[in-house]
Amino acid sequence: MTVSPGADLAVFAGVHALRAVEPTGAVRWEVRHGCWSAAVCAEAHASFAEYADDDHHARADSGSAAFSPDGALLWAHVRGHVGDDVQEEWLVIDPADGTVLGRAATMTVGSGSAHFPHPDPAHMGLTVGEGDENSPVLWGHWDGAELTVQRFVEEVFLAVSPSGEHFLTTDPGQWTLYLHRAADGAELRQLDEAAVPPPATDDRARWAYEAAFPHDDTAVVGTEDYACLLYTSSRQTRSRSRARPCRPAGAGGARSPGTGPACTCGSCRTRSEPPAGRDRDLTRTRPAPAAPPVHPNGPARSVNSQCLQSNAGK
């Protein structure tokens, strides 16, 4: 569910439809879409009773939706009606009446997704989970007539800076943090897991899938303990990150030997083995980023012991 900035409309991203509900409980509009059942389902169900007893629908995958900061647009990740084939789309919708203003294929088969609003209502971030260690990031721009999407393969969206100048991602293997310039998606900085001491129960640190950008020059990012991820103890606490400066893109770092297979797109690698490459499929060519200057005010201020300096400059 997502609520408009004015709290006058709530939109529910359901199994078969987006439904906009007013504070009175009245349905303002509904946009039907393909079924998010965990099994392939080509039915355009008209009511819950049709699938109430089906386990695949009870454990359905899901899309998501989010309002732009000004409430003028609604962005939604949905599954399309295409028979036995699965085709997912990213929609830009007028929340006043549910009119679909623009759409673009996501080229995903998602089990879940999350939106990341940008201060500029014309931009939005989307991360789509496609199962074990596979996820693309989509960076969308709506110019009033056309939806343009940049696609970053095998990345997970974490946060957008307060000014909207940068956004932060990691890879599904949780190896590295990547700082991007929002204007063109260019990668400016990396911070490798080797910069953070590993917890006692793991062979390396793993960046968490959650982060915050309290200031333009500071991001707060946690790390996860692999033992916790395996649910060996529900009472274990996750390890915390420590402040380390980002270093220029391309800087290397020592890797710990890995154990345990993890498959991505049909090819297997050890869970602790970094991806061999980070190819991106973009809708337009991006110029190589210039090396950003040192921040004019010196090192970023630390919010607490878990802060990570973005060091992007302006």
BELZI-V141081 format. One record per residue. N is the residue number from 0. RES is the residue in one letter. SS is DSSP state (hx for helix, st for strand, lp for the rest). PSI is psi as a letter, one per 30 degrees, with the letter a starting at -180 (none if undefined). D_LAST is the distance of its C-alpha to the last C-alpha in whole Angstrom. Layout:
# BELZI-V141081
n;res;ss;psi;d_last
N;RES;SS;PSI;D_LAST
N;RES;SS;PSI;D_LAST
This chain:
# BELZI-V141081
n;res;ss;psi;d_last
0;M;lp;k;35
1;T;st;k;32
2;V;st;k;33
3;S;lp;l;31
4;P;lp;e;29
5;G;lp;g;32
6;A;lp;g;34
7;D;lp;g;37
8;L;lp;k;37
9;A;st;k;36
10;V;st;k;36
11;F;st;k;38
12;A;st;j;37
13;G;lp;a;41
14;V;lp;e;43
15;H;lp;f;44
16;A;st;l;42
17;L;st;k;39
18;R;st;k;41
19;A;st;k;39
20;V;st;k;41
21;E;lp;l;41
22;P;lp;f;42
23;T;lp;f;46
24;G;lp;f;46
25;A;lp;k;46
26;V;st;j;45
27;R;st;e;43
28;W;st;l;42
29;E;st;k;43
30;V;st;j;41
31;R;st;k;43
32;H;lp;a;42
33;G;lp;l;43
34;C;lp;k;44
35;W;lp;g;42
36;S;lp;k;45
37;A;lp;f;45
38;A;lp;l;47
39;V;lp;k;47
40;C;lp;j;49
41;A;lp;g;49
42;E;lp;k;51
43;A;lp;i;49
44;H;lp;k;51
45;A;lp;f;52
46;S;lp;l;52
47;F;hx;e;52
48;A;hx;f;55
49;E;hx;f;55
50;Y;lp;g;53
51;A;lp;e;53
52;D;lp;g;55
53;D;lp;k;53
54;D;hx;e;51
55;H;hx;e;49
56;H;hx;e;48
57;A;hx;f;48
58;R;lp;h;45
59;A;lp;l;43
60;D;lp;a;40
61;S;lp;l;37
62;G;lp;a;35
63;S;st;l;32
64;A;st;l;31
65;A;st;k;28
66;F;st;k;28
67;S;lp;l;25
68;P;lp;f;23
69;D;lp;f;25
70;G;lp;g;28
71;A;lp;f;29
72;L;lp;l;29
73;L;st;k;30
74;W;st;k;29
75;A;st;k;31
76;H;st;j;32
77;V;st;l;36
78;R;st;k;39
79;G;lp;l;41
80;H;lp;j;44
81;V;lp;h;45
82;G;lp;b;48
83;D;lp;f;48
84;D;lp;l;45
85;V;lp;k;42
86;Q;lp;j;39
87;E;st;l;36
88;E;st;l;34
89;W;st;k;31
90;L;st;k;32
91;V;st;k;30
92;I;st;k;33
93;D;st;j;34
94;P;lp;f;34
95;A;lp;e;37
96;D;lp;g;39
97;G;lp;g;38
98;T;st;k;38
99;V;st;j;36
100;L;st;e;34
101;G;st;l;32
102;R;st;l;33
103;A;st;k;31
104;A;st;k;33
105;T;lp;f;31
106;M;lp;h;33
107;T;lp;l;34
108;V;lp;i;37
109;G;lp;l;35
110;S;lp;f;37
111;G;st;l;34
112;S;st;l;31
113;A;st;k;28
114;H;st;l;25
115;F;st;j;22
116;P;st;k;21
117;H;lp;k;18
118;P;lp;e;17
119;D;lp;j;18
120;P;lp;f;21
121;A;lp;f;21
122;H;st;l;20
123;M;st;k;21
124;G;st;k;21
125;L;st;k;25
126;T;st;k;26
127;V;st;k;29
128;G;st;k;32
129;E;lp;g;34
130;G;lp;a;36
131;D;lp;j;36
132;E;lp;h;33
133;N;lp;k;32
134;S;st;k;29
135;P;st;l;27
136;V;st;k;24
137;L;st;k;24
138;W;st;j;21
139;G;st;k;22
140;H;st;k;22
141;W;st;j;24
142;D;lp;g;25
143;G;lp;f;28
144;A;lp;f;30
145;E;lp;k;29
146;L;st;j;27
147;T;st;k;25
148;V;st;k;24
149;Q;st;k;22
150;R;st;k;24
151;F;st;j;23
152;V;lp;k;26
153;E;lp;h;27
154;E;lp;l;24
155;V;st;k;24
156;F;st;k;21
157;L;st;e;20
158;A;st;l;18
159;V;st;k;15
160;S;lp;l;12
161;P;lp;e;13
162;S;lp;f;11
163;G;lp;g;12
164;E;lp;f;9
165;H;st;l;10
166;F;st;l;14
167;L;st;k;16
168;T;st;l;19
169;T;st;l;22
170;D;lp;l;25
171;P;lp;f;28
172;G;lp;f;30
173;Q;lp;h;27
174;W;lp;e;26
175;T;st;k;22
176;L;st;k;19
177;Y;st;k;17
178;L;st;k;13
179;H;st;k;13
180;R;st;k;10
181;A;lp;e;12
182;A;lp;e;12
183;D;lp;g;15
184;G;lp;g;15
185;A;lp;k;14
186;E;st;k;14
187;L;st;e;12
188;R;st;l;13
189;Q;st;k;17
190;L;st;j;19
191;D;st;l;23
192;E;hx;f;25
193;A;hx;f;27
194;A;hx;f;24
195;V;lp;k;26
196;P;lp;k;30
197;P;lp;l;32
198;P;lp;l;34
199;A;lp;f;38
200;T;lp;g;39
201;D;lp;l;37
202;D;lp;f;36
203;R;lp;l;32
204;A;lp;l;30
205;R;st;k;29
206;W;st;k;25
207;A;st;l;26
208;Y;st;g;26
209;E;st;k;24
210;A;st;l;21
211;A;st;l;19
212;F;st;i;16
213;P;st;f;16
214;H;st;l;13
215;D;lp;f;9
216;D;lp;g;9
217;T;st;k;13
218;A;st;k;15
219;V;st;j;19
220;V;st;k;21
221;G;st;l;25
222;T;st;l;27
223;E;st;k;31
224;D;lp;k;34
225;Y;hx;e;36
226;A;hx;e;39
227;C;hx;e;38
228;L;hx;f;37
229;L;lp;g;40
230;Y;lp;h;42
231;T;lp;f;44
232;S;lp;k;44
233;S;lp;f;43
234;R;lp;g;42
235;Q;lp;k;40
236;T;lp;k;37
237;R;lp;k;34
238;S;lp;l;32
239;R;lp;l;29
240;S;lp;l;25
241;R;lp;l;24
242;A;lp;k;21
243;R;lp;k;20
244;P;st;k;17
245;C;lp;l;15
246;R;st;l;16
247;P;st;k;15
248;A;lp;k;17
249;G;lp;f;21
250;A;lp;k;21
251;G;lp;l;25
252;G;lp;k;27
253;A;lp;k;30
254;R;lp;k;32
255;S;lp;k;35
256;P;lp;k;38
257;G;lp;l;38
258;T;lp;k;41
259;G;lp;k;42
260;P;st;k;41
261;A;st;k;38
262;C;st;k;39
263;T;st;j;36
264;C;lp;h;37
265;G;lp;f;41
266;S;st;k;40
267;C;st;k;40
268;R;st;l;38
269;T;st;k;38
270;R;lp;e;36
271;S;lp;g;34
272;E;lp;k;34
273;P;lp;l;30
274;P;lp;k;30
275;A;lp;e;31
276;G;lp;l;28
277;R;lp;h;26
278;D;lp;k;26
279;R;lp;k;25
280;D;st;j;27
281;L;lp;l;24
282;T;lp;f;26
283;R;lp;l;24
284;T;lp;k;22
285;R;lp;k;19
286;P;lp;l;17
287;A;lp;k;16
288;P;lp;k;13
289;A;lp;l;12
290;A;lp;k;11
291;P;lp;k;7
292;P;lp;l;7
293;V;lp;k;9
294;H;lp;k;7
295;P;lp;f;9
296;N;lp;g;11
297;G;lp;a;12
298;P;lp;k;13
299;A;lp;k;13
300;R;lp;k;16
301;S;lp;k;18
302;V;lp;e;20
303;N;lp;a;23
304;S;lp;f;24
305;Q;lp;g;23
306;C;st;k;19
307;L;st;k;17
308;Q;st;k;14
309;S;lp;e;11
310;N;lp;h;9
311;A;lp;f;7
312;G;lp;a;4
313;K;lp;none;0
